Amino acid sequence: MRVAMVSSKSQITLPAAACRTVGIKPRDRVLIEVKEGEIVVRPAPDIMNFEGFLGKALPREKEKEVMARFIMEERKKHE
């Protein structure tokens, strides 16, 4: 187990070994959630995997709904 310090801006640096273990690379996005009193950090799904990514743009609110549904489905896969 590694220890990281939280900066005055609530930022931390993830240990390189932990990132390699779960496949997080520099400039990747991660999902952050609070689960049972703990902060969980995991790789975010690749946006290129979204169905219709290069197709017609959806209205902003619809895009938010689609993204929220996708994140919930991904979260269920990791429970």
Biopython code that builds the backbone (N, CA, C, O; Angstrom):
import numpy as np
from Bio.PDB.StructureBuilder import StructureBuilder

atoms = [
    (1, "MET", "N", (0.851, -1.173, 0.000)),
    (1, "MET", "CA", (0.000, 0.000, 0.000)),
    (1, "MET", "C", (0.896, 1.235, 0.000)),
    (1, "MET", "O", (1.888, 1.305, 0.725)),
    (2, "ARG", "N", (0.524, 2.198, -0.826)),
    (2, "ARG", "CA", (1.276, 3.451, -0.931)),
    (2, "ARG", "C", (0.499, 4.571, -0.254)),
    (2, "ARG", "O", (-0.720, 4.492, -0.100)),
    (3, "VAL", "N", (1.211, 5.604, 0.144)),
    (3, "VAL", "CA", (0.596, 6.779, 0.747)),
    (3, "VAL", "C", (0.828, 7.951, -0.202)),
    (3, "VAL", "O", (1.932, 8.138, -0.711)),
    (4, "ALA", "N", (-0.223, 8.740, -0.434)),
    (4, "ALA", "CA", (-0.111, 9.944, -1.256)),
    (4, "ALA", "C", (-0.583, 11.123, -0.426)),
    (4, "ALA", "O", (-1.462, 10.975, 0.424)),
    (5, "MET", "N", (-0.007, 12.288, -0.664)),
    (5, "MET", "CA", (-0.403, 13.494, 0.064)),
    (5, "MET", "C", (-1.408, 14.274, -0.775)),
    (5, "MET", "O", (-1.267, 14.380, -1.993)),
    (6, "VAL", "N", (-2.407, 14.811, -0.118)),
    (6, "VAL", "CA", (-3.416, 15.630, -0.784)),
    (6, "VAL", "C", (-2.935, 17.078, -0.755)),
    (6, "VAL", "O", (-2.592, 17.603, 0.303)),
    (7, "SER", "N", (-2.912, 17.724, -1.933)),
    (7, "SER", "CA", (-2.446, 19.110, -2.021)),
    (7, "SER", "C", (-3.528, 20.071, -1.518)),
    (7, "SER", "O", (-4.643, 19.656, -1.203)),
    (8, "SER", "N", (-3.186, 21.341, -1.450)),
    (8, "SER", "CA", (-4.152, 22.361, -1.010)),
    (8, "SER", "C", (-5.322, 22.495, -1.987)),
    (8, "SER", "O", (-6.357, 23.071, -1.649)),
    (9, "LYS", "N", (-5.151, 21.957, -3.208)),
    (9, "LYS", "CA", (-6.225, 21.973, -4.207)),
    (9, "LYS", "C", (-6.941, 20.625, -4.273)),
    (9, "LYS", "O", (-7.657, 20.348, -5.235)),
    (10, "SER", "N", (-6.751, 19.785, -3.251)),
    (10, "SER", "CA", (-7.352, 18.442, -3.177)),
    (10, "SER", "C", (-6.869, 17.519, -4.287)),
    (10, "SER", "O", (-7.604, 16.626, -4.708)),
    (11, "GLN", "N", (-5.650, 17.718, -4.764)),
    (11, "GLN", "CA", (-5.088, 16.883, -5.815)),
    (11, "GLN", "C", (-4.141, 15.852, -5.214)),
    (11, "GLN", "O", (-3.500, 16.106, -4.194)),
    (12, "ILE", "N", (-4.057, 14.682, -5.854)),
    (12, "ILE", "CA", (-3.087, 13.665, -5.466)),
    (12, "ILE", "C", (-2.378, 13.171, -6.720)),
    (12, "ILE", "O", (-2.870, 13.340, -7.836)),
    (13, "THR", "N", (-1.228, 12.565, -6.521)),
    (13, "THR", "CA", (-0.522, 11.902, -7.609)),
    (13, "THR", "C", (-0.666, 10.409, -7.373)),
    (13, "THR", "O", (-0.315, 9.898, -6.310)),
    (14, "LEU", "N", (-1.185, 9.717, -8.373)),
    (14, "LEU", "CA", (-1.357, 8.269, -8.251)),
    (14, "LEU", "C", (-0.006, 7.584, -8.423)),
    (14, "LEU", "O", (0.755, 7.956, -9.316)),
    (15, "PRO", "N", (0.310, 6.598, -7.595)),
    (15, "PRO", "CA", (1.571, 5.878, -7.750)),
    (15, "PRO", "C", (1.643, 5.186, -9.120)),
    (15, "PRO", "O", (0.669, 4.584, -9.572)),
    (16, "ALA", "N", (2.803, 5.281, -9.770)),
    (16, "ALA", "CA", (2.984, 4.714, -11.113)),
    (16, "ALA", "C", (2.689, 3.221, -11.144)),
    (16, "ALA", "O", (2.067, 2.738, -12.090)),
    (17, "ALA", "N", (3.123, 2.482, -10.131)),
    (17, "ALA", "CA", (2.902, 1.032, -10.118)),
    (17, "ALA", "C", (1.410, 0.708, -10.081)),
    (17, "ALA", "O", (0.957, -0.222, -10.748)),
    (18, "ALA", "N", (0.653, 1.469, -9.308)),
    (18, "ALA", "CA", (-0.791, 1.240, -9.238)),
    (18, "ALA", "C", (-1.441, 1.539, -10.589)),
    (18, "ALA", "O", (-2.331, 0.810, -11.028)),
    (19, "CYS", "N", (-0.998, 2.605, -11.242)),
    (19, "CYS", "CA", (-1.543, 2.956, -12.562)),
    (19, "CYS", "C", (-1.246, 1.867, -13.583)),
    (19, "CYS", "O", (-2.117, 1.487, -14.364)),
    (20, "ARG", "N", (-0.027, 1.372, -13.574)),
    (20, "ARG", "CA", (0.333, 0.307, -14.518)),
    (20, "ARG", "C", (-0.528, -0.930, -14.282)),
    (20, "ARG", "O", (-0.956, -1.582, -15.235)),
    (21, "THR", "N", (-0.780, -1.251, -13.025)),
    (21, "THR", "CA", (-1.555, -2.440, -12.684)),
    (21, "THR", "C", (-2.959, -2.392, -13.272)),
    (21, "THR", "O", (-3.474, -3.414, -13.726)),
    (22, "VAL", "N", (-3.583, -1.218, -13.270)),
    (22, "VAL", "CA", (-4.958, -1.112, -13.776)),
    (22, "VAL", "C", (-5.034, -0.509, -15.174)),
    (22, "VAL", "O", (-6.128, -0.313, -15.704)),
    (23, "GLY", "N", (-3.877, -0.212, -15.779)),
    (23, "GLY", "CA", (-3.859, 0.261, -17.161)),
    (23, "GLY", "C", (-4.120, 1.743, -17.352)),
    (23, "GLY", "O", (-4.553, 2.157, -18.427)),
    (24, "ILE", "N", (-3.865, 2.552, -16.328)),
    (24, "ILE", "CA", (-4.018, 4.005, -16.464)),
    (24, "ILE", "C", (-2.700, 4.568, -16.977)),
    (24, "ILE", "O", (-1.639, 4.332, -16.399)),
    (25, "LYS", "N", (-2.787, 5.327, -18.089)),
    (25, "LYS", "CA", (-1.611, 5.939, -18.699)),
    (25, "LYS", "C", (-1.703, 7.459, -18.565)),
    (25, "LYS", "O", (-2.787, 7.991, -18.326)),
    (26, "PRO", "N", (-0.567, 8.170, -18.716)),
    (26, "PRO", "CA", (-0.616, 9.627, -18.661)),
    (26, "PRO", "C", (-1.671, 10.184, -19.620)),
    (26, "PRO", "O", (-1.803, 9.715, -20.751)),
    (27, "ARG", "N", (-2.404, 11.166, -19.166)),
    (27, "ARG", "CA", (-3.456, 11.874, -19.911)),
    (27, "ARG", "C", (-4.749, 11.066, -20.030)),
    (27, "ARG", "O", (-5.698, 11.537, -20.657)),
    (28, "ASP", "N", (-4.820, 9.864, -19.449)),
    (28, "ASP", "CA", (-6.077, 9.109, -19.418)),
    (28, "ASP", "C", (-7.046, 9.796, -18.461)),
    (28, "ASP", "O", (-6.637, 10.525, -17.557)),
    (29, "ARG", "N", (-8.302, 9.556, -18.672)),
    (29, "ARG", "CA", (-9.328, 10.035, -17.750)),
    (29, "ARG", "C", (-9.672, 8.896, -16.805)),
    (29, "ARG", "O", (-9.579, 7.723, -17.167)),
    (30, "VAL", "N", (-10.070, 9.253, -15.592)),
    (30, "VAL", "CA", (-10.467, 8.256, -14.610)),
    (30, "VAL", "C", (-11.843, 8.608, -14.054)),
    (30, "VAL", "O", (-12.257, 9.767, -14.067)),
    (31, "LEU", "N", (-12.532, 7.598, -13.572)),
    (31, "LEU", "CA", (-13.809, 7.802, -12.893)),
    (31, "LEU", "C", (-13.530, 7.812, -11.396)),
    (31, "LEU", "O", (-12.761, 6.992, -10.893)),
    (32, "ILE", "N", (-14.156, 8.741, -10.693)),
    (32, "ILE", "CA", (-14.002, 8.863, -9.251)),
    (32, "ILE", "C", (-15.379, 8.680, -8.639)),
    (32, "ILE", "O", (-16.333, 9.344, -9.045)),
    (33, "GLU", "N", (-15.490, 7.787, -7.668)),
    (33, "GLU", "CA", (-16.761, 7.636, -6.981)),
    (33, "GLU", "C", (-16.517, 7.364, -5.509)),
    (33, "GLU", "O", (-15.483, 6.820, -5.122)),
    (34, "VAL", "N", (-17.482, 7.751, -4.702)),
    (34, "VAL", "CA", (-17.441, 7.446, -3.283)),
    (34, "VAL", "C", (-18.344, 6.247, -3.084)),
    (34, "VAL", "O", (-19.526, 6.279, -3.428)),
    (35, "LYS", "N", (-17.775, 5.185, -2.522)),
    (35, "LYS", "CA", (-18.498, 3.933, -2.368)),
    (35, "LYS", "C", (-18.235, 3.405, -0.962)),
    (35, "LYS", "O", (-17.095, 3.108, -0.604)),
    (36, "GLU", "N", (-19.279, 3.293, -0.186)),
    (36, "GLU", "CA", (-19.174, 2.778, 1.178)),
    (36, "GLU", "C", (-18.092, 3.499, 1.976)),
    (36, "GLU", "O", (-17.295, 2.868, 2.670)),
    (37, "GLY", "N", (-18.072, 4.830, 1.871)),
    (37, "GLY", "CA", (-17.144, 5.638, 2.648)),
    (37, "GLY", "C", (-15.717, 5.676, 2.123)),
    (37, "GLY", "O", (-14.836, 6.214, 2.795)),
    (38, "GLU", "N", (-15.463, 5.122, 0.946)),
    (38, "GLU", "CA", (-14.135, 5.146, 0.351)),
    (38, "GLU", "C", (-14.183, 5.822, -1.011)),
    (38, "GLU", "O", (-15.209, 5.798, -1.691)),
    (39, "ILE", "N", (-13.076, 6.419, -1.399)),
    (39, "ILE", "CA", (-12.960, 7.012, -2.731)),
    (39, "ILE", "C", (-12.356, 5.957, -3.643)),
    (39, "ILE", "O", (-11.282, 5.423, -3.369)),
    (40, "VAL", "N", (-13.061, 5.661, -4.734)),
    (40, "VAL", "CA", (-12.615, 4.648, -5.692)),
    (40, "VAL", "C", (-12.222, 5.352, -6.984)),
    (40, "VAL", "O", (-12.996, 6.142, -7.523)),
    (41, "VAL", "N", (-11.023, 5.070, -7.481)),
    (41, "VAL", "CA", (-10.520, 5.642, -8.734)),
    (41, "VAL", "C", (-10.297, 4.485, -9.696)),
    (41, "VAL", "O", (-9.614, 3.516, -9.361)),
    (42, "ARG", "N", (-10.876, 4.585, -10.902)),
    (42, "ARG", "CA", (-10.665, 3.534, -11.896)),
    (42, "ARG", "C", (-10.646, 4.146, -13.287)),
    (42, "ARG", "O", (-11.151, 5.251, -13.488)),
    (43, "PRO", "N", (-10.065, 3.432, -14.251)),
    (43, "PRO", "CA", (-9.990, 3.984, -15.603)),
    (43, "PRO", "C", (-11.386, 4.275, -16.153)),
    (43, "PRO", "O", (-12.319, 3.498, -15.951)),
    (44, "ALA", "N", (-11.513, 5.395, -16.846)),
    (44, "ALA", "CA", (-12.777, 5.720, -17.513)),
    (44, "ALA", "C", (-12.841, 4.946, -18.821)),
    (44, "ALA", "O", (-11.810, 4.698, -19.447)),
    (45, "PRO", "N", (-14.046, 4.562, -19.239)),
    (45, "PRO", "CA", (-14.161, 3.858, -20.528)),
    (45, "PRO", "C", (-13.694, 4.761, -21.677)),
    (45, "PRO", "O", (-13.822, 5.984, -21.619)),
    (46, "ASP", "N", (-13.164, 4.140, -22.694)),
    (46, "ASP", "CA", (-12.687, 4.868, -23.865)),
    (46, "ASP", "C", (-13.871, 5.476, -24.605)),
    (46, "ASP", "O", (-14.795, 4.763, -24.994)),
    (47, "ILE", "N", (-13.847, 6.779, -24.798)),
    (47, "ILE", "CA", (-14.966, 7.479, -25.443)),
    (47, "ILE", "C", (-15.201, 6.981, -26.863)),
    (47, "ILE", "O", (-16.315, 7.088, -27.377)),
    (48, "MET", "N", (-14.161, 6.435, -27.508)),
    (48, "MET", "CA", (-14.338, 5.932, -28.869)),
    (48, "MET", "C", (-15.226, 4.692, -28.899)),
    (48, "MET", "O", (-15.686, 4.291, -29.968)),
    (49, "ASN", "N", (-15.473, 4.077, -27.736)),
    (49, "ASN", "CA", (-16.337, 2.908, -27.684)),
    (49, "ASN", "C", (-17.820, 3.277, -27.665)),
    (49, "ASN", "O", (-18.678, 2.406, -27.804)),
    (50, "PHE", "N", (-18.121, 4.559, -27.494)),
    (50, "PHE", "CA", (-19.521, 4.963, -27.468)),
    (50, "PHE", "C", (-20.144, 4.738, -28.836)),
    (50, "PHE", "O", (-19.585, 5.139, -29.857)),
    (51, "GLU", "N", (-21.284, 4.105, -28.849)),
    (51, "GLU", "CA", (-21.994, 3.840, -30.093)),
    (51, "GLU", "C", (-22.374, 5.168, -30.744)),
    (51, "GLU", "O", (-22.897, 6.061, -30.077)),
    (52, "GLY", "N", (-22.116, 5.296, -32.023)),
    (52, "GLY", "CA", (-22.477, 6.517, -32.743)),
    (52, "GLY", "C", (-21.569, 7.691, -32.462)),
    (52, "GLY", "O", (-21.952, 8.830, -32.732)),
    (53, "PHE", "N", (-20.391, 7.464, -31.935)),
    (53, "PHE", "CA", (-19.492, 8.549, -31.546)),
    (53, "PHE", "C", (-19.252, 9.529, -32.686)),
    (53, "PHE", "O", (-19.238, 10.740, -32.465)),
    (54, "LEU", "N", (-19.065, 9.028, -33.891)),
    (54, "LEU", "CA", (-18.797, 9.914, -35.021)),
    (54, "LEU", "C", (-20.058, 10.243, -35.811)),
    (54, "LEU", "O", (-19.989, 10.864, -36.871)),
    (55, "GLY", "N", (-21.203, 9.827, -35.294)),
    (55, "GLY", "CA", (-22.472, 10.091, -35.966)),
    (55, "GLY", "C", (-23.010, 11.466, -35.612)),
    (55, "GLY", "O", (-22.279, 12.328, -35.124)),
    (56, "LYS", "N", (-24.292, 11.658, -35.864)),
    (56, "LYS", "CA", (-24.952, 12.930, -35.615)),
    (56, "LYS", "C", (-24.932, 13.274, -34.123)),
    (56, "LYS", "O", (-25.215, 12.423, -33.280)),
    (57, "ALA", "N", (-24.601, 14.509, -33.813)),
    (57, "ALA", "CA", (-24.562, 14.959, -32.422)),
    (57, "ALA", "C", (-25.974, 14.994, -31.842)),
    (57, "ALA", "O", (-26.942, 15.315, -32.530)),
    (58, "LEU", "N", (-26.059, 14.661, -30.582)),
    (58, "LEU", "CA", (-27.339, 14.711, -29.872)),
    (58, "LEU", "C", (-27.455, 16.038, -29.134)),
    (58, "LEU", "O", (-26.442, 16.689, -28.877)),
    (59, "PRO", "N", (-28.680, 16.452, -28.788)),
    (59, "PRO", "CA", (-28.812, 17.650, -27.955)),
    (59, "PRO", "C", (-28.044, 17.439, -26.643)),
    (59, "PRO", "O", (-27.932, 16.311, -26.162)),
    (60, "ARG", "N", (-27.526, 18.509, -26.079)),
    (60, "ARG", "CA", (-26.668, 18.442, -24.895)),
    (60, "ARG", "C", (-27.296, 17.623, -23.758)),
    (60, "ARG", "O", (-26.613, 16.790, -23.162)),
    (61, "GLU", "N", (-28.563, 17.839, -23.448)),
    (61, "GLU", "CA", (-29.216, 17.106, -22.356)),
    (61, "GLU", "C", (-29.300, 15.611, -22.665)),
    (61, "GLU", "O", (-29.136, 14.782, -21.770)),
    (62, "LYS", "N", (-29.553, 15.268, -23.918)),
    (62, "LYS", "CA", (-29.616, 13.867, -24.318)),
    (62, "LYS", "C", (-28.233, 13.216, -24.179)),
    (62, "LYS", "O", (-28.121, 12.075, -23.730)),
    (63, "GLU", "N", (-27.179, 13.956, -24.569)),
    (63, "GLU", "CA", (-25.819, 13.442, -24.425)),
    (63, "GLU", "C", (-25.513, 13.154, -22.957)),
    (63, "GLU", "O", (-24.894, 12.139, -22.639)),
    (64, "LYS", "N", (-25.950, 14.051, -22.056)),
    (64, "LYS", "CA", (-25.735, 13.844, -20.626)),
    (64, "LYS", "C", (-26.448, 12.581, -20.151)),
    (64, "LYS", "O", (-25.897, 11.813, -19.363)),
    (65, "GLU", "N", (-27.674, 12.367, -20.632)),
    (65, "GLU", "CA", (-28.433, 11.171, -20.253)),
    (65, "GLU", "C", (-27.723, 9.903, -20.729)),
    (65, "GLU", "O", (-27.598, 8.934, -19.980)),
    (66, "VAL", "N", (-27.261, 9.920, -21.976)),
    (66, "VAL", "CA", (-26.587, 8.765, -22.552)),
    (66, "VAL", "C", (-25.306, 8.477, -21.773)),
    (66, "VAL", "O", (-25.023, 7.322, -21.452)),
    (67, "MET", "N", (-24.534, 9.513, -21.469)),
    (67, "MET", "CA", (-23.285, 9.343, -20.729)),
    (67, "MET", "C", (-23.564, 8.798, -19.327)),
    (67, "MET", "O", (-22.868, 7.893, -18.867)),
    (68, "ALA", "N", (-24.566, 9.337, -18.651)),
    (68, "ALA", "CA", (-24.901, 8.864, -17.299)),
    (68, "ALA", "C", (-25.314, 7.402, -17.324)),
    (68, "ALA", "O", (-24.910, 6.636, -16.448)),
    (69, "ARG", "N", (-26.105, 7.000, -18.301)),
    (69, "ARG", "CA", (-26.543, 5.613, -18.420)),
    (69, "ARG", "C", (-25.341, 4.695, -18.682)),
    (69, "ARG", "O", (-25.235, 3.616, -18.098)),
    (70, "PHE", "N", (-24.440, 5.136, -19.564)),
    (70, "PHE", "CA", (-23.250, 4.349, -19.878)),
    (70, "PHE", "C", (-22.377, 4.165, -18.637)),
    (70, "PHE", "O", (-21.889, 3.064, -18.379)),
    (71, "ILE", "N", (-22.179, 5.229, -17.875)),
    (71, "ILE", "CA", (-21.357, 5.158, -16.666)),
    (71, "ILE", "C", (-21.996, 4.218, -15.649)),
    (71, "ILE", "O", (-21.295, 3.440, -15.003)),
    (72, "MET", "N", (-23.318, 4.281, -15.499)),
    (72, "MET", "CA", (-23.998, 3.378, -14.558)),
    (72, "MET", "C", (-23.815, 1.921, -14.995)),
    (72, "MET", "O", (-23.587, 1.051, -14.154)),
    (73, "GLU", "N", (-23.910, 1.650, -16.290)),
    (73, "GLU", "CA", (-23.712, 0.286, -16.800)),
    (73, "GLU", "C", (-22.276, -0.183, -16.536)),
    (73, "GLU", "O", (-22.060, -1.329, -16.141)),
    (74, "GLU", "N", (-21.308, 0.692, -16.751)),
    (74, "GLU", "CA", (-19.909, 0.349, -16.489)),
    (74, "GLU", "C", (-19.698, 0.091, -15.001)),
    (74, "GLU", "O", (-18.997, -0.847, -14.624)),
    (75, "ARG", "N", (-20.299, 0.915, -14.164)),
    (75, "ARG", "CA", (-20.177, 0.767, -12.710)),
    (75, "ARG", "C", (-20.708, -0.598, -12.276)),
    (75, "ARG", "O", (-20.090, -1.263, -11.445)),
    (76, "LYS", "N", (-21.848, -1.023, -12.828)),
    (76, "LYS", "CA", (-22.443, -2.315, -12.485)),
    (76, "LYS", "C", (-21.514, -3.465, -12.862)),
    (76, "LYS", "O", (-21.459, -4.472, -12.155)),
    (77, "LYS", "N", (-20.786, -3.325, -13.967)),
    (77, "LYS", "CA", (-19.859, -4.368, -14.407)),
    (77, "LYS", "C", (-18.738, -4.584, -13.394)),
    (77, "LYS", "O", (-18.190, -5.681, -13.288)),
    (78, "HIS", "N", (-18.394, -3.509, -12.637)),
    (78, "HIS", "CA", (-17.246, -3.568, -11.723)),
    (78, "HIS", "C", (-17.665, -3.786, -10.273)),
    (78, "HIS", "O", (-16.826, -3.716, -9.375)),
    (79, "GLU", "N", (-18.929, -4.045, -10.030)),
    (79, "GLU", "CA", (-19.373, -4.275, -8.642)),
    (79, "GLU", "C", (-19.122, -5.691, -8.224)),
    (79, "GLU", "O", (-19.431, -6.065, -7.092)),
]
sb = StructureBuilder()
sb.init_structure("model")
sb.init_model(0)
sb.init_chain("A")
sb.init_seg("    ")
for serial, (resi, resn, name, xyz) in enumerate(atoms, 1):
    if name == "N":
        sb.init_residue(resn, " ", resi, " ")
    sb.init_atom(name, np.array(xyz, "f"), 0.0, 1.0, " ", f" {name:<3s}", serial, name[0])
structure = sb.get_structure()
